Amino acid sequence: HCVQIYGSDFMNDLQELALRIKQTTKNKGITLKQLLDACNLNINYISDISRGKNATILNISKIATYLDCSID
């Protein structure tokens, strides 16, 4: 599970999610720009997630699919 959300505090969960996405891309040798371009997302999307903006299941699912990770 590369992109799994833990805990009960929503903002901390989103910050953790953004961090896990960054770590997973780094581990896979993918830049955030490559990821976001492939998913047709704004370059600021990961920052938006960590601030609680625009974190939709659809977009998180796109990211997980591109990274070949589960979101459960």
Salt bridges, closest charged atoms under 4 A:
GLU16 OE2 - ARG20 NE 2.88
ASP37 OD2 - LYS33 NZ 2.75
ASP48 OD1 - ARG51 NH2 2.75
ASP72 OD1 - HIS1 ND1 2.86
